[in-house]
Amino acid sequence: MRVAMGISYHGQAYQGWQSQSSGQTVQDKLELALGKFTNERVSTLCAGRTDAGVHALMQVVHFDTNKDRSIFAWIRGTNAYLPRDIAVQWAVLAGDAFHCRACATSRRYAYVLLDSPVRPSIEIGRIGWTFRPLNQANMRQAADMLLGEHDFTSFRAAECQALSPVKTMLDIQISRNGAYWRIEFEANAFLHHMIRNIMGCLVQVGIGKKPPEWIQQVLAARDRRAAAPTFSPDGLYFLGPRYPAQWNIPDRTPAFDSLP
C-alpha cells in the first residue's frame, strides 16, 4: 500500500530534508517516527528537498507499507512520535502509480522578508531581512524577465545535481503587508539554491544597487559569478507541489495562512 502525506516543518533546527549520518534532518525524524508507529523500516521519498534552515508548509512524501491503518491513525499516530516543529498535516492512500516527485507538475516557494532598519528578533529564522527600503516596481520589472523557460545556470549552486539548468518559471508574485514582503515563486522545477540566488538579485534591484534590466544580463551570462550572493535561508518556505486532480492530493494546508 502506498501512503502520501503532507508534512509541515520549521527547518531552523535541521540540516535540511535529506537524510544524513547525523540523523538531524527532517527525513530522518519522519522516518524514525514512522518506524515507531508501524514497527517496520519505512523509507520516504519527497517532492522537493529543502536546505538547512528552510521551512515547509506542505512537503509531500510517499512511502510503501504493509500496515493497514486509517487516515486518521496515520496522521495522529505519526505525529505522536515527531518533534514539535514537524507535523503531518494530511494523509491519503495513494495508488501504486503515484510518485510524489514524478507526478508533480510544478513546485512553489515563498520568501518572507522584513523591510526595516531594525533586525528581527521574535521572528528570527522565520523571515529574511533587509534594512534598506525596497522598490516594488523595480523588483516586479526584474521578476518579469525571469518568467518562461530559461537556462538558470547563473542561479545554480555549484553542487547542484540537476541534469539540466533549463527550467520554466511559471509565476512570481510580489506583495507587501506593512513591513513584510512576500515573494512567491512557481516553476516546473528548481535548481539547488535557485530561489535564494534569485532573491539575492531581486533585493539588489529592490534597494537600487542594480537596475531591473541587470537580471537579463545575469541570465544571459550563464555564470554563477554574474549573480548576487546567495541570500539567507531565513524566511524561505517550500509551499509544496501541484498535482493533476486525478491524484486527489491537497493543494494547501492551514499553515498557508500563517505567513504574512
C-alpha positions as CSV (number, residue, x, y, z in Angstrom):
1,M,0.0,0.0,0.0
2,R,1.3,3.5,-0.9
3,V,0.7,6.3,1.5
4,A,1.1,10.0,0.7
5,M,1.5,12.7,3.4
6,G,1.7,16.4,3.6
7,I,4.4,17.5,6.1
8,S,5.0,20.9,7.6
9,Y,8.1,21.8,9.5
10,H,10.2,24.6,10.9
11,G,13.6,24.0,9.4
12,Q,15.9,26.0,11.6
13,A,16.9,23.1,13.8
14,Y,17.6,20.7,11.0
15,Q,20.3,20.1,8.4
16,G,17.8,20.2,5.6
17,W,15.4,17.5,4.3
18,Q,17.7,14.7,3.1
19,S,18.9,12.0,5.4
20,Q,22.4,12.4,6.8
21,S,24.6,10.3,9.2
22,S,24.0,12.8,11.9
23,G,20.3,11.9,12.0
24,Q,19.5,15.6,12.3
25,T,17.4,16.1,9.2
26,V,13.6,16.2,8.6
27,Q,13.7,13.0,6.7
28,D,15.5,11.2,9.5
29,K,13.0,12.4,12.1
30,L,10.0,11.5,9.9
31,E,11.3,8.0,9.1
32,L,12.1,7.4,12.8
33,A,8.5,8.4,13.8
34,L,7.0,6.2,11.0
35,G,9.2,3.3,12.1
36,K,8.0,3.6,15.7
37,F,4.4,3.9,14.6
38,T,4.5,0.9,12.2
39,N,7.2,-1.2,13.9
40,E,8.8,-1.6,10.4
41,R,11.5,0.2,8.5
42,V,10.0,3.0,6.4
43,S,11.8,4.8,3.5
44,T,10.3,8.0,2.2
45,L,10.6,10.0,-1.0
46,C,9.8,13.7,-1.1
47,A,8.6,16.2,-3.7
48,G,11.4,18.7,-3.2
49,R,14.4,18.6,-1.0
50,T,15.0,21.7,1.2
51,D,18.2,23.1,2.5
52,A,19.3,23.6,6.2
53,G,17.1,26.3,7.8
54,V,14.4,26.2,5.1
55,H,10.8,25.6,6.2
56,A,8.0,23.8,4.6
57,L,4.2,24.3,4.7
58,M,3.4,21.3,2.6
59,Q,6.3,18.9,1.8
60,V,4.7,15.9,0.1
61,V,6.1,12.5,0.7
62,H,5.1,8.9,-0.2
63,F,6.1,5.5,1.1
64,D,5.1,1.9,0.8
65,T,4.0,-0.1,3.8
66,N,2.3,-3.4,4.7
67,K,0.4,-1.8,7.6
68,D,-3.3,-1.2,7.3
69,R,-4.2,2.0,9.2
70,S,-7.0,4.5,8.9
71,I,-6.2,8.0,7.5
72,F,-6.8,9.5,11.0
73,A,-4.4,7.0,12.5
74,W,-1.7,7.7,10.0
75,I,-1.8,11.4,10.9
76,R,-2.3,11.2,14.7
77,G,-0.1,8.1,15.1
78,T,2.9,9.6,13.2
79,N,2.6,13.0,14.9
80,A,2.8,11.3,18.3
81,Y,6.4,10.4,17.6
82,L,7.5,13.6,15.7
83,P,9.3,16.6,17.3
84,R,7.0,19.6,17.9
85,D,8.4,21.5,14.9
86,I,7.4,18.8,12.4
87,A,3.8,17.7,11.8
88,V,1.8,15.6,9.4
89,Q,-0.9,17.8,8.0
90,W,-2.8,15.2,6.0
91,A,-2.5,11.7,4.6
92,V,-4.1,9.9,1.7
93,L,-4.0,6.3,0.4
94,A,-2.4,6.8,-3.0
95,G,-2.3,4.3,-5.8
96,D,0.9,2.5,-6.6
97,A,1.3,4.7,-9.7
98,F,1.5,7.8,-7.6
99,H,5.0,9.3,-7.2
100,C,5.3,12.5,-5.2
101,R,8.2,13.8,-7.3
102,A,7.5,12.5,-10.8
103,C,3.7,13.2,-10.8
104,A,4.2,16.9,-9.7
105,T,3.5,19.4,-12.4
106,S,5.1,22.3,-10.5
107,R,6.7,23.4,-7.2
108,R,6.0,26.5,-5.2
109,Y,8.2,28.5,-2.7
110,A,7.6,31.7,-0.8
111,Y,10.2,34.1,0.7
112,V,9.0,36.3,3.5
113,L,11.2,39.4,4.1
114,L,11.2,42.1,6.7
115,D,11.9,45.6,5.4
116,S,13.0,47.5,8.5
117,P,16.0,49.5,9.8
118,V,15.8,47.2,12.9
119,R,16.7,43.5,12.6
120,P,14.0,40.9,13.5
121,S,14.0,39.2,17.0
122,I,11.0,37.1,17.8
123,E,10.7,36.1,14.1
124,I,14.3,35.1,13.8
125,G,14.7,32.2,11.4
126,R,11.2,32.6,10.1
127,I,11.8,35.7,8.0
128,G,14.6,37.3,6.0
129,W,15.7,40.9,6.5
130,T,16.8,44.0,4.6
131,F,17.5,47.3,6.4
132,R,17.2,49.2,3.1
133,P,13.8,50.0,1.7
134,L,12.7,48.0,-1.4
135,N,11.2,49.4,-4.6
136,Q,8.3,47.1,-5.6
137,A,8.0,48.4,-9.2
138,N,11.7,47.7,-10.0
139,M,11.5,44.3,-8.4
140,R,8.4,43.5,-10.4
141,Q,10.1,44.5,-13.6
142,A,13.1,42.4,-12.9
143,A,11.0,39.4,-11.9
144,D,9.0,39.5,-15.1
145,M,12.3,38.9,-17.0
146,L,12.6,35.5,-15.2
147,L,9.3,34.2,-16.4
148,G,9.2,31.5,-19.0
149,E,11.8,28.9,-20.0
150,H,15.4,29.9,-19.4
151,D,18.8,28.5,-18.7
152,F,19.2,29.3,-15.0
153,T,22.9,28.4,-14.7
154,S,23.6,31.8,-13.2
155,F,21.3,31.0,-10.2
156,R,22.6,27.4,-9.7
157,A,24.7,26.2,-6.8
158,A,28.0,24.5,-7.7
159,E,26.9,21.3,-6.0
160,C,23.5,21.1,-7.9
161,Q,22.8,17.6,-9.2
162,A,20.0,18.5,-11.7
163,L,20.5,17.1,-15.2
164,S,19.7,20.4,-16.9
165,P,19.8,24.0,-15.8
166,V,16.8,24.8,-18.1
167,K,13.6,25.3,-16.1
168,T,10.3,27.1,-16.7
169,M,9.3,29.8,-14.3
170,L,5.5,29.9,-14.3
171,D,4.8,32.7,-11.9
172,I,6.4,35.2,-9.5
173,Q,4.1,37.2,-7.1
174,I,5.4,40.1,-5.1
175,S,3.2,41.5,-2.4
176,R,3.6,43.7,0.8
177,N,1.8,43.7,4.1
178,G,3.1,46.6,6.2
179,A,6.9,46.0,6.7
180,Y,6.7,42.4,5.4
181,W,7.2,41.3,1.8
182,R,6.1,38.0,0.4
183,I,7.6,36.8,-2.9
184,E,6.1,33.6,-4.3
185,F,7.7,31.5,-7.0
186,E,6.2,28.7,-9.0
187,A,8.2,26.7,-11.6
188,N,8.1,23.2,-13.1
189,A,11.3,22.5,-11.0
190,F,14.0,24.4,-9.2
191,L,17.8,24.1,-9.1
192,H,19.8,23.9,-5.9
193,H,19.8,27.4,-4.3
194,M,17.9,28.8,-7.2
195,I,15.4,30.7,-5.2
196,R,18.0,32.1,-2.7
197,N,20.2,33.2,-5.6
198,I,17.2,34.9,-7.3
199,M,16.2,36.6,-4.1
200,G,19.7,37.9,-3.7
201,C,19.4,39.5,-7.1
202,L,15.9,40.9,-6.6
203,V,17.0,42.5,-3.3
204,Q,19.9,44.2,-5.1
205,V,17.4,45.6,-7.6
206,G,14.9,46.5,-4.9
207,I,17.4,48.6,-2.9
208,G,18.6,50.3,-6.1
209,K,22.1,48.8,-6.3
210,K,21.2,47.3,-9.7
211,P,18.7,48.4,-12.4
212,P,15.9,45.9,-13.3
213,E,17.4,45.1,-16.7
214,W,20.5,43.7,-14.9
215,I,18.6,40.5,-14.4
216,Q,18.7,39.9,-18.2
217,Q,22.5,40.2,-18.1
218,V,22.7,37.7,-15.3
219,L,20.5,35.2,-17.1
220,A,22.5,35.6,-20.4
221,A,25.9,35.2,-18.6
222,R,25.1,31.6,-17.6
223,D,27.7,32.0,-14.9
224,R,27.0,31.9,-11.1
225,R,29.6,34.7,-10.6
226,A,27.4,37.1,-12.5
227,A,24.6,37.0,-9.9
228,A,24.4,38.4,-6.4
229,P,25.5,36.4,-3.3
230,T,23.2,33.6,-2.1
231,F,20.5,35.0,0.2
232,S,19.9,33.7,3.7
233,P,17.7,30.6,4.1
234,D,15.8,32.5,6.8
235,G,12.3,33.2,5.5
236,L,12.3,30.6,2.8
237,Y,9.2,28.3,2.7
238,F,8.5,25.3,0.5
239,L,4.8,25.7,-0.2
240,G,4.6,22.4,-1.9
241,P,4.0,20.8,-5.3
242,R,0.9,20.8,-7.5
243,Y,-0.6,17.6,-9.0
244,P,-3.3,16.7,-11.5
245,A,-6.7,16.3,-9.9
246,Q,-6.7,12.6,-10.5
247,W,-4.4,12.1,-7.6
248,N,-6.6,13.8,-5.1
249,I,-3.7,15.5,-3.4
250,P,-4.5,18.6,-1.3
251,D,-3.3,21.9,-2.8
252,R,-2.6,23.7,0.5
253,T,-2.8,23.3,4.3
254,P,-4.0,25.6,7.1
255,A,-0.3,26.6,7.6
256,F,-0.5,28.6,4.4
257,D,-2.4,31.3,6.4
258,S,0.3,31.6,9.0
259,L,2.6,33.7,6.7
260,P,2.4,37.5,6.5
